[in-house]
Amino acid sequence: MREHSLIIILGLLLTLLIEAPLLVFPFVSKNYQGINIPHFSTDSHFYLSRAKEALEGRKLGNVFLREGKNEQDAFFMYNERVLTAPIRFLGLADRINVVILYNIYNFIGVFILILLAYFFVWQLSGNKLLSAVAAVFAIGGYHIVYRQFFYNDFNIYGRPMYPYISSLAFFAYLNFLALWLKTQRFAYKALSATFLGLLFYIYVFAWTFALALNGALFLIYFWKRDWVFARSIIFISGIGLLLGFYNLMRMWTLFNSDFSRQIYYFSWSSQTYGPIFSKIGAATLALLLFFFYKKRNDPNVILIFGLILAGWISLNQQIITGRVVEIGHYYWYFIVPVSILAGLYMLWKLLDNFAWRKWLFAFVLAAVFLHGALGQYRSFFTSLPGKEYEQLYRPIIAELQKDPNPGVVFADNDYLAYLVTIYTNHDLFWHPTAVASVTPFSRFSDALYAYMYINKDARGDFSGYLRREIENTNSVSLYEGLYRHIEGFKSGLDYYDYTGKAVNDKTIIGPLRDKLIAELSANYSKLANNSAMNGLLKKYGVNYIIWDKNLYPEWNLNFVQGLQGAASSGNIYLYRVI
């Protein structure tokens, strides 16, 4: 610890900076009620809902709805089950606040991730200053890569629990791979293969990027006719694939099932053979060419070349497969940090004859901390109103927590509905994130009918109200959002083709829209009465309703049978359905 005290101190400071918005909020909030969720759009709420589901001992087939609990988790991740297993084993699941648990995990995980990034560069260079600067830059200054100084969207590593959990496993793999390349010891080769296998159960983008790296290294060694290293890469990849075979087969089964097209669409996959260009990939590749010209005998040039090639392979695999997945996950979570580490390593080596090299890197270190401090400060105030509003839901959540029997809550489909799945044992009648799970498509239309009926303005004018919502381009409402899920999937287009081109182009979507609204309106008319709608709510087990009159003044609950007031807070009401 004395030898590496620099990164321990810097790592703790950076981790504190990343977690600072959570630590500060209770002291800044005017009405703090114990709800302290990091705001990264609704991503944190989604991941915390998965954590709560795992803490309850449930499978993650469908985190939000009562149906589909035992279906295959469409994200193929086991992290939540592992992280909550000790709590369940100790019998403390009912006493643990999953948000606090994950905030603690975040602090520990981000700090370890910084250390892993540091030790990876240290293995390559043996220089502590370079390694510390590279690790701090990769985790704390990645915004600078796309010239957004003093950002206002928080440092992504403060989000529970992605990307830090997948980055931890990937950088552990990368460290063992570097150790094996340096020493050729079988123990490190075996550990590399083991961690590659673990990646299959942690994050799909992590193991595919790692395989892209292995593929690039194999091609390089094959071209060099270095058969010892080429065979070893095959060994590591083969054992990794063998260990990940179980999850691979589950993926194969799901993506060849009747739900495959639905999963593809709502996971934002698209079909194309077009290449994708990466600015940072081009910059690091150009730097590598100059580095190779100057330092071709550097012992780490092959590994760096492999890492840069892995970025290009992962971003452009669709040239062969014809299908693009969410490329941002490759770019921000793997390509950017790896490019920063590799780029700073090459820059350090190229400046080896300059006396001011240390001062330059010390300046970079200071700039990253200043950038991070001001960026986190600005970001804090962008999410403050939303976090303050969440506090109003504490009495509602407290009342729901009194019911030990899992029920179903009818609520809006805003980020606030996540509070039910994060803090209680209850499920939701509907939430848009359920589209990414194995969910019968009939649930989409049933949810639309229920939300339209509870809206007093839409109750007797289904098609007219829906068309007015679609034509209102200022924002996407709850009702329009639900309809667009149905229309987008029915269009037969890929998600981005629909949302980017077709949704507002009547020449493309007009005929389908006319037909679909007429069809939905005809089916709605059969349910547009109090008795049928109460039957629909009963069918899906609804026994609570949350009505936020601040956000949805157009609702009217006079049709619901057996409605009793249970709690209220700031014009937000909880009703029990008996």
C-alpha positions as CSV (number, residue, x, y, z in Angstrom):
1,M,0.0,0.0,0.0
2,R,2.9,2.3,0.6
3,E,4.3,1.6,-2.8
4,H,1.0,2.5,-4.5
5,S,-0.2,5.2,-2.0
6,L,-0.6,7.7,-4.8
7,I,-3.4,5.8,-6.6
8,I,-5.0,4.9,-3.3
9,I,-5.3,8.5,-2.3
10,L,-6.3,9.7,-5.8
11,G,-8.7,6.7,-6.1
12,L,-10.5,7.6,-2.9
13,L,-10.7,11.3,-3.8
14,L,-12.1,10.4,-7.3
15,T,-14.6,7.9,-5.8
16,L,-15.7,10.5,-3.3
17,L,-16.2,13.0,-6.1
18,I,-18.2,10.6,-8.2
19,E,-20.4,9.7,-5.2
20,A,-20.6,13.3,-3.9
21,P,-24.1,14.1,-5.3
22,L,-25.5,11.2,-3.2
23,L,-23.6,12.3,-0.1
24,V,-24.6,15.9,-0.4
25,F,-28.3,15.6,-1.3
26,P,-29.6,14.9,2.2
27,F,-28.1,18.1,3.5
28,V,-29.3,20.2,0.6
29,S,-32.8,18.8,0.2
30,K,-35.5,20.9,1.8
31,N,-37.7,17.9,2.6
32,Y,-35.5,14.8,2.7
33,Q,-37.4,11.7,3.3
34,G,-34.8,9.0,2.8
35,I,-35.2,8.6,-1.0
36,N,-31.7,9.1,-2.5
37,I,-31.5,7.6,-6.0
38,P,-28.8,8.7,-8.5
39,H,-30.6,10.3,-11.5
40,F,-29.2,9.0,-14.8
41,S,-32.5,9.5,-16.7
42,T,-34.3,6.4,-15.4
43,D,-31.5,4.0,-15.7
44,S,-30.7,3.9,-12.0
45,H,-34.3,3.3,-11.2
46,F,-34.4,0.4,-13.6
47,Y,-31.2,-1.3,-12.2
48,L,-32.4,-0.8,-8.6
49,S,-35.7,-2.4,-9.5
50,R,-33.8,-5.4,-10.7
51,A,-31.8,-5.4,-7.5
52,K,-34.9,-5.4,-5.4
53,E,-36.4,-8.2,-7.4
54,A,-33.2,-10.3,-6.8
55,L,-33.3,-9.3,-3.1
56,E,-36.8,-10.8,-2.8
57,G,-35.4,-14.0,-4.2
58,R,-37.3,-13.8,-7.5
59,K,-36.0,-14.5,-11.0
60,L,-35.6,-11.5,-13.3
61,G,-37.8,-12.6,-16.2
62,N,-40.1,-9.6,-15.6
63,V,-39.1,-7.1,-13.0
64,F,-42.1,-4.9,-13.2
65,L,-45.2,-7.0,-13.9
66,R,-46.7,-9.9,-12.0
67,E,-46.6,-12.1,-15.1
68,G,-43.4,-13.6,-16.6
69,K,-41.4,-13.8,-13.4
70,N,-40.0,-17.2,-14.3
71,E,-39.2,-16.4,-17.9
72,Q,-35.7,-15.9,-19.2
73,D,-34.1,-12.6,-18.2
74,A,-33.7,-10.9,-21.6
75,F,-30.5,-9.1,-20.3
76,F,-28.8,-12.4,-19.4
77,M,-27.2,-10.9,-16.3
78,Y,-26.6,-12.6,-12.9
79,N,-25.0,-9.7,-11.1
80,E,-28.0,-8.8,-9.0
81,R,-28.5,-12.3,-7.8
82,V,-24.8,-12.6,-6.8
83,L,-24.7,-9.2,-5.0
84,T,-27.8,-9.8,-3.1
85,A,-27.1,-13.5,-2.2
86,P,-25.2,-12.7,1.0
87,I,-28.2,-10.6,2.3
88,R,-30.7,-13.3,1.5
89,F,-28.4,-16.0,3.1
90,L,-28.3,-14.0,6.3
91,G,-32.1,-13.6,6.3
92,L,-31.8,-9.8,6.1
93,A,-33.7,-9.2,2.8
94,D,-36.7,-7.6,4.5
95,R,-34.5,-5.3,6.6
96,I,-32.2,-4.0,3.9
97,N,-32.8,-0.8,1.8
98,V,-31.6,-1.9,-1.6
99,V,-30.7,1.7,-2.6
100,I,-28.4,2.1,0.4
101,L,-26.9,-1.3,-0.3
102,Y,-26.2,-0.4,-3.9
103,N,-24.8,3.0,-3.0
104,I,-22.3,1.2,-0.7
105,Y,-21.5,-1.3,-3.5
106,N,-21.0,1.6,-5.9
107,F,-18.4,3.3,-3.6
108,I,-16.4,0.0,-3.2
109,G,-16.8,-1.0,-6.8
110,V,-15.7,2.3,-8.4
111,F,-12.6,2.5,-6.1
112,I,-11.6,-1.1,-7.1
113,L,-12.2,-0.2,-10.8
114,I,-9.8,2.7,-10.5
115,L,-7.2,0.4,-9.0
116,L,-7.7,-2.2,-11.8
117,A,-7.3,0.5,-14.5
118,Y,-4.2,1.7,-12.7
119,F,-2.6,-1.7,-12.3
120,F,-3.2,-2.5,-15.9
121,V,-1.2,0.5,-17.1
122,W,1.4,-0.1,-14.4
123,Q,2.0,-3.6,-15.7
124,L,2.7,-2.1,-19.1
125,S,4.8,0.8,-18.0
126,G,6.1,0.3,-14.5
127,N,5.4,4.1,-13.9
128,K,3.1,5.1,-11.1
129,L,2.5,8.7,-12.2
130,L,1.5,7.6,-15.7
131,S,-0.7,4.8,-14.4
132,A,-2.4,7.0,-11.9
133,V,-3.1,9.8,-14.4
134,A,-4.4,7.2,-17.0
135,A,-6.7,5.5,-14.5
136,V,-8.1,8.8,-13.1
137,F,-8.6,10.2,-16.7
138,A,-10.4,7.0,-17.9
139,I,-12.8,6.9,-15.0
140,G,-13.1,10.6,-14.1
141,G,-12.4,12.5,-17.3
142,Y,-13.9,10.5,-20.1
143,H,-16.2,13.4,-20.9
144,I,-13.2,15.4,-22.1
145,V,-12.8,12.9,-25.0
146,Y,-15.8,14.5,-26.7
147,R,-14.9,18.0,-25.6
148,Q,-17.6,18.5,-23.1
149,F,-15.7,20.2,-20.3
150,F,-17.6,20.6,-17.0
151,Y,-20.4,18.3,-18.0
152,N,-23.9,18.4,-16.7
153,D,-25.0,14.7,-16.8
154,F,-23.1,13.2,-13.9
155,N,-20.2,10.8,-14.1
156,I,-21.6,7.5,-15.4
157,Y,-19.7,5.4,-12.9
158,G,-21.9,6.7,-10.2
159,R,-24.8,4.8,-11.7
160,P,-25.8,1.6,-9.9
161,M,-24.5,-0.7,-11.1
162,Y,-23.6,-0.4,-14.7
163,P,-21.1,0.2,-16.2
164,Y,-18.8,-0.2,-13.1
165,I,-19.7,-3.9,-12.5
166,S,-19.0,-5.0,-16.0
167,S,-15.9,-2.8,-16.2
168,L,-14.6,-4.5,-13.0
169,A,-14.8,-7.9,-14.6
170,F,-13.4,-6.7,-17.9
171,F,-10.4,-5.0,-16.4
172,A,-9.8,-8.0,-14.1
173,Y,-9.6,-10.1,-17.3
174,L,-7.4,-7.5,-19.0
175,N,-5.0,-7.5,-16.0
176,F,-4.6,-11.2,-16.1
177,L,-4.2,-11.2,-19.9
178,A,-1.4,-8.6,-19.5
179,L,0.2,-10.7,-16.8
180,W,0.1,-13.8,-19.0
181,L,1.6,-11.9,-22.0
182,K,4.4,-10.6,-19.8
183,T,5.2,-13.9,-17.9
184,Q,3.7,-16.7,-20.0
185,R,2.8,-18.4,-16.7
186,F,0.0,-20.9,-17.0
187,A,-1.8,-19.7,-13.8
188,Y,-2.4,-16.3,-15.5
189,K,-3.5,-17.9,-18.7
190,A,-6.0,-20.0,-16.7
191,L,-7.2,-17.0,-14.8
192,S,-7.7,-15.1,-18.0
193,A,-9.8,-17.9,-19.4
194,T,-11.8,-18.0,-16.1
195,F,-12.6,-14.3,-16.1
196,L,-13.5,-14.4,-19.8
197,G,-16.0,-17.2,-18.9
198,L,-17.4,-15.0,-16.1
199,L,-18.0,-12.1,-18.4
200,F,-20.7,-14.2,-20.2
201,Y,-22.8,-14.0,-17.0
202,I,-22.1,-10.3,-16.3
203,Y,-22.7,-8.2,-19.4
204,V,-23.1,-9.1,-23.1
205,F,-21.1,-6.1,-24.3
206,A,-18.2,-7.1,-22.0
207,W,-17.8,-10.6,-23.3
208,T,-18.3,-9.7,-26.9
209,F,-15.7,-6.9,-26.6
210,A,-13.3,-9.3,-24.9
211,L,-13.8,-11.8,-27.7
212,A,-13.1,-9.1,-30.2
213,L,-9.9,-8.4,-28.4
214,N,-8.9,-12.0,-28.5
215,G,-9.8,-12.3,-32.1
216,A,-7.6,-9.2,-32.9
217,L,-4.7,-10.7,-30.9
218,F,-5.0,-14.0,-32.6
219,L,-4.9,-12.4,-36.1
220,I,-1.8,-10.4,-35.1
221,Y,0.0,-13.4,-33.7
222,F,-1.1,-15.5,-36.7
223,W,0.3,-12.9,-39.1
224,K,3.6,-12.8,-37.1
225,R,3.6,-16.7,-37.2
226,D,3.9,-16.7,-33.4
227,W,2.2,-20.0,-32.9
228,V,2.8,-20.3,-29.2
229,F,0.8,-17.1,-28.5
230,A,-1.7,-17.8,-31.2
231,R,-2.5,-21.2,-29.6
232,S,-2.7,-19.7,-26.2
233,I,-5.3,-17.1,-27.3
234,I,-7.3,-20.0,-28.7
235,F,-7.0,-21.8,-25.4
236,I,-8.2,-18.8,-23.4
237,S,-11.1,-18.1,-25.8
238,G,-12.0,-21.8,-25.9
239,I,-12.1,-22.2,-22.1
240,G,-14.0,-18.9,-21.8
241,L,-16.6,-20.0,-24.3
242,L,-16.9,-23.4,-22.6
243,L,-17.6,-21.7,-19.3
244,G,-20.1,-19.3,-20.8
245,F,-21.8,-22.0,-22.9
246,Y,-24.8,-22.3,-20.5
247,N,-25.7,-18.6,-21.0
248,L,-24.9,-18.7,-24.7
249,M,-27.4,-21.5,-25.1
250,R,-30.1,-19.6,-23.2
251,M,-29.5,-16.6,-25.4
252,W,-29.8,-18.8,-28.5
253,T,-33.0,-20.3,-27.3
254,L,-34.6,-16.9,-26.5
255,F,-33.5,-15.3,-29.8
256,N,-35.0,-18.2,-31.7
257,S,-38.3,-18.2,-29.8
258,D,-41.6,-16.6,-30.7
259,F,-40.5,-13.5,-28.7
260,S,-37.3,-13.0,-30.7
261,R,-38.6,-10.2,-32.9
262,Q,-40.2,-8.4,-29.9
263,I,-36.9,-8.6,-28.0
264,Y,-34.9,-7.4,-30.9
265,Y,-37.1,-4.4,-31.5
266,F,-37.3,-3.3,-27.9
267,S,-33.6,-3.8,-27.3
268,W,-33.1,-1.2,-30.1
269,S,-31.4,-3.6,-32.4
270,S,-31.4,-2.8,-36.1
271,Q,-30.4,-4.5,-39.4
272,T,-27.7,-2.9,-41.5
273,Y,-24.4,-3.8,-43.1
274,G,-23.2,-0.2,-43.1
275,P,-19.8,0.5,-41.3
276,I,-19.6,2.8,-38.3
277,F,-16.8,5.4,-37.9
278,S,-15.2,6.2,-34.5
279,K,-13.4,9.4,-34.0
280,I,-11.5,8.3,-30.9
281,G,-10.8,5.0,-32.7
282,A,-9.3,6.9,-35.6
283,A,-7.3,9.1,-33.3
284,T,-5.8,6.3,-31.3
285,L,-5.1,4.3,-34.5
286,A,-3.2,7.3,-36.0
287,L,-1.3,7.6,-32.7
288,L,-0.5,3.9,-32.8
289,L,1.0,4.2,-36.3
290,F,3.3,7.0,-35.2
291,F,4.1,5.1,-32.0
292,F,5.0,2.0,-34.0
293,Y,7.2,4.1,-36.3
294,K,9.1,5.5,-33.3
295,K,8.8,2.6,-30.8
296,R,8.2,-0.5,-32.8
297,N,10.2,-2.6,-30.3
298,D,8.0,-1.7,-27.4
299,P,6.9,-5.0,-25.7
300,N,3.3,-3.8,-25.4
301,V,2.6,-2.7,-28.9
302,I,0.8,-5.9,-29.9
303,L,-1.6,-5.7,-26.9
304,I,-2.3,-2.0,-27.6
305,F,-2.9,-2.8,-31.3
306,G,-5.3,-5.5,-30.3
307,L,-7.2,-3.2,-27.9
308,I,-7.6,-0.6,-30.7
309,L,-8.7,-3.2,-33.2
310,A,-11.2,-4.6,-30.8
311,G,-13.0,-1.3,-30.8
312,W,-13.3,-1.2,-34.5
313,I,-14.4,-4.9,-34.6
314,S,-17.1,-4.4,-32.0
315,L,-18.5,-1.3,-33.6
316,N,-18.5,-2.9,-37.1
317,Q,-19.4,-6.5,-36.6
318,Q,-22.6,-5.8,-38.4
319,I,-20.6,-5.7,-41.7
320,I,-20.7,-9.5,-41.3
321,T,-23.7,-10.2,-39.1
322,G,-26.0,-7.6,-40.5
323,R,-27.4,-6.6,-37.1
324,V,-26.4,-3.6,-35.0
325,V,-26.8,-3.7,-31.2
326,E,-26.6,-0.7,-28.9
327,I,-23.2,0.6,-30.0
328,G,-23.1,3.2,-27.2
329,H,-22.4,0.5,-24.7
330,Y,-19.3,-0.5,-26.6
331,Y,-18.2,3.0,-27.2
332,W,-18.5,4.6,-23.7
333,Y,-17.9,1.6,-21.5
334,F,-15.0,0.0,-23.3
335,I,-13.6,1.8,-26.3
336,V,-13.3,5.2,-24.6
337,P,-11.7,4.1,-21.4
338,V,-9.4,1.7,-23.2
339,S,-8.4,4.3,-25.7
340,I,-7.6,6.8,-22.9
341,L,-5.4,4.2,-21.2
342,A,-3.6,3.1,-24.4
343,G,-3.3,6.7,-25.7
344,L,-1.7,8.1,-22.5
345,Y,0.7,5.1,-22.4
346,M,1.8,5.8,-26.0
347,L,2.1,9.5,-25.3
348,W,4.2,8.9,-22.2
349,K,6.6,6.7,-24.1
350,L,6.9,9.1,-27.0
351,L,7.8,12.0,-24.7
352,D,10.5,10.0,-22.9
353,N,13.2,12.5,-23.8
354,F,11.4,15.5,-22.6
355,A,12.1,16.8,-19.0
356,W,8.7,18.4,-18.7
357,R,6.8,15.1,-19.3
358,K,6.0,14.7,-15.6
359,W,4.7,18.2,-15.3
360,L,2.5,17.7,-18.4
361,F,0.9,14.6,-16.9
362,A,0.5,16.3,-13.5
363,F,-1.3,19.1,-15.2
364,V,-3.6,16.6,-16.9
365,L,-4.3,15.0,-13.5
366,A,-5.3,18.4,-12.0
367,A,-7.4,19.3,-15.0
368,V,-9.3,16.0,-14.7
369,F,-10.1,16.6,-11.1
370,L,-11.2,20.2,-11.8
371,H,-13.3,19.0,-14.7
372,G,-14.9,16.4,-12.5
373,A,-15.6,18.7,-9.6
374,L,-17.3,21.4,-11.7
375,G,-19.1,18.8,-13.8
376,Q,-20.5,17.0,-10.8
377,Y,-21.5,20.4,-9.2
378,R,-23.4,21.4,-12.4
379,S,-25.0,18.0,-12.7
380,F,-26.3,18.1,-9.1
381,F,-28.6,20.9,-9.8
382,T,-30.0,19.5,-13.0
383,S,-31.5,16.5,-11.1
384,L,-32.4,18.3,-7.9
385,P,-36.1,19.1,-8.7
386,G,-36.8,15.5,-9.7
387,K,-35.1,14.1,-6.5
388,E,-37.0,16.6,-4.4
389,Y,-40.3,15.5,-5.9
390,E,-39.5,11.9,-5.1
391,Q,-39.5,12.8,-1.4
392,L,-43.3,13.4,-1.6
393,Y,-43.8,9.7,-2.3
394,R,-42.4,8.6,1.0
395,P,-45.8,8.3,2.8
396,I,-47.2,6.4,-0.1
397,I,-44.3,4.0,-0.1
398,A,-44.5,3.6,3.7
399,E,-48.1,2.6,3.4
400,L,-47.4,0.1,0.6
401,Q,-44.6,-1.4,2.7
402,K,-47.0,-2.3,5.4
403,D,-48.6,-4.9,3.2
404,P,-46.3,-8.0,3.2
405,N,-48.3,-9.7,0.5
406,P,-47.0,-8.9,-3.0
407,G,-49.7,-7.0,-4.9
408,V,-50.1,-5.0,-8.1
409,V,-50.1,-1.2,-8.2
410,F,-51.8,0.8,-10.9
411,A,-49.7,4.0,-11.3
412,D,-48.4,6.3,-14.1
413,N,-45.5,5.1,-16.2
414,D,-43.2,7.9,-15.3
415,Y,-39.9,7.4,-13.4
416,L,-41.9,7.8,-10.1
417,A,-43.6,4.4,-10.7
418,Y,-40.2,2.8,-10.2
419,L,-40.4,3.8,-6.5
420,V,-42.9,1.0,-6.1
421,T,-40.6,-1.7,-7.5
422,I,-37.5,-0.3,-5.7
423,Y,-39.0,0.1,-2.2
424,T,-41.8,-2.3,-2.0
425,N,-42.6,-6.0,-2.7
426,H,-45.4,-5.0,-5.1
427,D,-45.4,-5.1,-8.9
428,L,-46.9,-2.6,-11.3
429,F,-50.0,-3.0,-13.6
430,W,-47.8,-1.6,-16.4
431,H,-44.5,0.0,-17.0
432,P,-42.9,0.8,-20.4
433,T,-39.6,-0.9,-19.4
434,A,-41.5,-4.2,-19.4
435,V,-41.3,-4.1,-23.2
436,A,-37.7,-5.3,-22.9
437,S,-38.9,-8.5,-21.0
438,V,-40.7,-11.5,-22.2
439,T,-44.1,-9.9,-22.1
440,P,-47.2,-11.1,-24.1
441,F,-48.0,-8.4,-26.7
442,S,-51.6,-8.3,-25.5
443,R,-50.4,-6.6,-22.4
444,F,-49.5,-3.6,-24.4
445,S,-53.0,-3.0,-25.7
446,D,-54.7,-3.9,-22.4
447,A,-52.5,-1.3,-20.7
448,L,-53.4,1.3,-23.3
449,Y,-57.2,0.6,-22.8
450,A,-56.9,1.0,-19.1
451,Y,-55.0,4.3,-19.2
452,M,-57.3,5.7,-21.8
453,Y,-60.4,4.8,-19.7
454,I,-59.0,6.3,-16.5
455,N,-58.5,9.5,-18.5
456,K,-61.8,11.3,-18.3
457,D,-61.0,13.3,-21.5
458,A,-60.2,10.1,-23.5
459,R,-62.7,7.8,-22.0
460,G,-65.4,8.5,-24.6
461,D,-63.2,9.6,-27.5
462,F,-60.5,6.9,-27.9
463,S,-59.4,7.5,-31.5
464,G,-59.9,11.3,-31.4
465,Y,-57.9,11.8,-28.2
466,L,-55.2,9.5,-29.4
467,R,-54.8,11.3,-32.7
468,R,-54.6,14.7,-31.0
469,E,-51.9,13.3,-28.7
470,I,-49.9,12.0,-31.7
471,E,-50.2,15.3,-33.6
472,N,-49.0,17.3,-30.5
473,T,-45.3,17.3,-31.2
474,N,-44.3,19.2,-28.0
475,S,-43.9,16.0,-26.0
476,V,-44.8,12.3,-25.8
477,S,-47.5,11.6,-23.3
478,L,-48.2,8.5,-21.3
479,Y,-50.9,7.5,-23.8
480,E,-49.0,8.3,-27.0
481,G,-46.0,6.5,-25.6
482,L,-47.9,3.3,-25.1
483,Y,-49.5,3.6,-28.5
484,R,-46.1,4.1,-30.2
485,H,-44.8,0.9,-28.7
486,I,-47.6,-0.9,-30.4
487,E,-47.4,1.0,-33.7
488,G,-43.6,0.7,-33.9
489,F,-43.6,-3.0,-33.4
490,K,-46.5,-3.5,-35.8
491,S,-44.8,-1.4,-38.4
492,G,-42.2,-4.2,-39.0
493,L,-39.4,-1.6,-39.0
494,D,-36.4,-1.6,-36.7
495,Y,-36.7,0.7,-33.6
496,Y,-34.5,3.5,-34.9
497,D,-36.1,3.4,-38.4
498,Y,-39.5,3.8,-36.8
499,T,-38.6,6.5,-34.2
500,G,-36.2,8.4,-36.4
501,K,-38.0,8.4,-39.7
502,A,-41.4,6.8,-39.9
503,V,-43.2,8.0,-36.7
504,N,-43.8,11.5,-38.0
505,D,-43.9,10.7,-41.7
506,K,-47.5,10.1,-42.7
507,T,-46.5,8.8,-46.1
508,I,-44.8,5.9,-44.4
509,I,-46.8,5.2,-41.3
510,G,-50.2,6.8,-42.3
511,P,-52.0,3.7,-43.7
512,L,-50.9,1.5,-40.7
513,R,-51.9,4.2,-38.2
514,D,-55.4,4.5,-39.6
515,K,-55.9,0.8,-39.6
516,L,-54.3,0.3,-36.2
517,I,-56.2,3.1,-34.4
518,A,-59.5,1.8,-35.9
519,E,-58.7,-1.7,-34.7
520,L,-57.7,-0.6,-31.2
521,S,-60.7,1.6,-31.0
522,A,-63.1,-1.3,-31.9
523,N,-61.5,-3.5,-29.2
524,Y,-61.6,-0.6,-26.7
525,S,-65.3,-0.1,-27.3
526,K,-65.9,-3.6,-25.9
527,L,-64.2,-2.6,-22.6
528,A,-65.4,1.0,-22.4
529,N,-67.7,0.4,-19.5
530,N,-67.2,0.3,-15.7
531,S,-67.9,-3.4,-15.4
532,A,-65.5,-4.5,-18.1
533,M,-62.7,-2.1,-17.0
534,N,-63.0,-3.3,-13.4
535,G,-62.8,-6.8,-14.8
536,L,-59.6,-5.9,-16.6
537,L,-58.0,-4.5,-13.4
538,K,-59.0,-7.6,-11.5
539,K,-57.6,-9.8,-14.2
540,Y,-54.2,-8.3,-13.6
541,G,-54.5,-8.3,-9.8
542,V,-54.6,-4.6,-9.2
543,N,-55.2,-3.9,-5.5
544,Y,-53.7,-0.4,-5.2
545,I,-53.9,2.8,-7.3
546,I,-51.5,5.7,-7.0
547,W,-52.9,9.0,-8.4
548,D,-50.5,11.9,-8.7
549,K,-53.0,14.7,-9.3
550,N,-50.1,17.1,-10.0
551,L,-49.0,15.2,-13.0
552,Y,-52.3,13.6,-14.2
553,P,-55.2,15.9,-13.3
554,E,-57.2,14.3,-16.2
555,W,-57.6,11.1,-14.4
556,N,-61.0,10.1,-12.9
557,L,-61.4,7.0,-10.6
558,N,-65.1,7.1,-10.2
559,F,-65.5,3.8,-12.1
560,V,-63.3,1.7,-9.8
561,Q,-65.3,-0.6,-7.5
562,G,-64.2,-1.0,-3.8
563,L,-61.9,2.1,-3.8
564,Q,-60.7,3.2,-0.4
565,G,-58.3,6.0,0.5
566,A,-55.1,4.7,2.1
567,A,-52.6,7.6,2.2
568,S,-51.8,11.0,0.7
569,S,-48.9,13.4,0.3
570,G,-48.7,16.7,-1.6
571,N,-51.8,16.0,-3.8
572,I,-50.6,12.4,-4.4
573,Y,-53.0,9.8,-3.3
574,L,-52.9,6.0,-2.6
575,Y,-56.1,4.1,-2.9
576,R,-56.7,0.5,-1.9
577,V,-59.0,-1.6,-4.1
578,I,-60.9,-4.2,-2.1
